[in-house]
Amino acid sequence: SVELGQYIGVNKLSDVIMSYIADINIGLSSKYTVQVKVPYMVVLGKLANTNGLGDISLSASRNLIAKERYQLNFTLGTKIPPNSGNITTERNGKTVPLPNYYQTSLGTYDIIVGMSFITKKWLIATGYQQALNSNGNQYLWGPWNKSGSADSLIAQKYPVCKDLHRGKD
C-alpha cells in the first residue's frame, strides 16, 4: 500500500512546519512486512524559509503470533538523515546556523525497536528509539549577534542547540 499524508504544525514563535509524507508498506509474506516513510519538510518562519527531504524511516516487521482473536508483532527499524541537521542562512554576507525548528532533518542515525498487540478492537504498541550520534547543528546566538542582522533579537528567542544530543524516545 502507499499512503500520502500531510501534517501542519505551528511552534510557539509562530513558525509553520509542514510535512508531506509518502508511507509505503510492502508485504513480503504472511509474516513479514517492510515499511518505508519518506517525508518532505517545509518550514516558514521569521528567520528563514527552509525545505527539503526529511528523515527517512525504514522498518521490517515480523508477525510472531497470529491467532483468530489477536496477533503479536515485532518491528526493527532505522532512521536515516538526509543531512546533518545544520541548515544555515545568510545575513549581511555572513553564514549563520538556523535553530532546530528550521531543520528538515534531526541529523541523527537512529535504531528503532517495537512490539504491537492487535485485536479487533485494540492496537497496543510500544517502541524504543535511540539516536546513534549527535546532530551537526551549530545554532548559537553569538553568530547572529555578530552578523549585525536586525533578526538577532528574534534569533535569541530560539533555544540554543549546538551539537544537540537527543535522548531516548
C-alpha positions in Angstrom: 0.0 0.0 0.0 1.0 3.6 -0.5 -0.3 6.4 1.7 0.2 10.1 1.3 -0.2 12.4 4.3 0.3 15.9 5.3 0.9 17.4 8.8 0.9 21.1 9.7 2.1 22.5 13.0 2.9 25.9 14.4 5.5 26.4 17.1 5.4 28.9 20.0 7.2 31.5 17.8 4.6 31.2 15.0 6.8 29.3 12.6 4.8 27.0 10.3 6.2 23.5 9.9 4.6 21.3 7.2 5.4 17.7 6.5 4.3 15.8 3.3 4.9 12.0 3.8 4.9 9.1 1.4 4.3 5.9 3.5 5.0 2.7 1.6 4.1 -0.7 3.1 5.2 -3.9 1.3 4.0 -7.4 2.5 6.8 -9.8 1.7 4.9 -12.8 3.1 2.2 -13.6 5.6 4.7 -13.0 8.4 7.0 -10.2 7.1 6.2 -6.6 6.2 8.6 -3.8 5.2 7.8 -0.1 5.6 9.5 3.0 4.1 8.5 6.5 5.1 9.8 9.5 3.1 8.9 12.9 4.3 9.4 16.3 2.6 9.6 19.2 5.1 8.7 22.8 4.6 9.3 25.5 7.3 8.1 29.0 7.0 9.5 31.2 9.8 10.7 34.6 10.9 14.4 33.8 10.4 14.1 31.9 7.1 12.1 29.5 4.9 13.6 26.1 4.5 12.6 22.9 2.7 14.0 19.6 1.8 13.9 15.8 2.3 13.2 14.8 5.9 14.5 11.8 7.9 13.8 8.5 6.0 12.4 5.7 8.1 12.9 2.1 7.2 11.5 -0.8 9.2 10.8 -4.5 9.0 8.0 -6.2 11.0 7.5 -9.9 11.8 4.3 -11.4 12.9 5.3 -13.6 15.9 1.8 -14.9 16.8 -1.3 -14.9 14.6 -4.4 -16.2 16.3 -8.0 -15.5 15.3 -8.6 -13.1 18.3 -5.2 -11.4 18.3 -1.7 -11.0 16.9 1.7 -10.1 18.2 4.3 -8.3 16.0 7.9 -7.3 16.4 9.5 -4.4 14.5 13.1 -3.4 13.9 14.0 -0.3 12.0 16.2 2.7 11.5 16.0 6.4 10.7 18.4 7.8 8.1 19.1 11.6 7.9 19.4 13.3 4.5 21.6 16.0 6.1 23.4 16.8 9.3 20.6 19.0 10.8 22.6 22.2 10.2 20.9 24.2 7.5 22.3 27.8 7.5 21.2 31.1 6.1 23.0 34.3 5.0 22.8 37.6 7.0 24.9 40.6 5.9 27.3 38.4 3.9 27.8 36.0 6.9 26.6 32.4 7.1 24.7 31.8 10.3 23.2 28.5 11.6 19.5 28.1 12.0 17.7 26.7 15.0 16.3 23.1 15.1 12.8 24.3 14.2 14.2 25.2 10.7 15.9 21.9 10.1 14.4 19.4 7.7 16.3 16.6 9.4 17.2 15.8 13.0 20.6 14.9 11.6 21.0 11.6 13.5 21.0 7.9 12.6 18.6 6.1 14.9 17.7 2.5 15.7 14.1 1.6 16.4 12.6 -1.5 18.0 8.9 -2.1 18.9 6.2 -4.6 19.7 2.5 -4.4 18.9 -0.5 -6.4 20.2 -3.6 -6.2 17.9 -7.2 -7.3 18.4 -10.3 -6.5 16.5 -10.9 -3.5 18.9 -7.5 -2.6 20.1 -4.0 -1.8 19.0 -1.5 -1.6 21.8 2.1 -0.8 20.8 5.3 0.2 22.4 8.7 1.1 21.0 12.1 2.5 21.7 14.2 4.8 19.5 17.9 5.6 20.2 20.0 8.1 18.3 23.4 6.7 17.5 25.2 10.1 17.0 24.7 13.7 17.9 23.4 16.0 15.2 25.6 18.6 13.5 23.5 21.7 14.4 25.7 24.6 15.3 23.0 27.1 16.4 24.2 29.6 18.9 23.1 33.2 19.5 26.6 34.6 19.1 26.9 34.3 15.3 23.6 36.1 14.9 24.7 38.9 17.2 28.0 39.2 15.2 26.2 39.2 11.9 24.7 42.7 12.6 21.3 41.4 11.4 18.1 43.0 12.6 16.9 39.5 13.2 19.4 38.9 16.0 16.7 39.7 18.7 14.3 37.2 17.1 17.1 34.6 16.9 17.6 34.9 20.7 14.1 33.6 21.3 15.0 30.2 19.9 16.8 27.6 22.2 20.5 27.1 21.6 21.0 23.6 20.1 24.7 23.3 19.2 25.7 19.6 18.9 22.4 18.5 20.4 22.4 15.1 22.0 18.9 13.6 21.7 17.6 11.5 24.5 16.0 8.1 24.3 12.5 8.1 22.8 
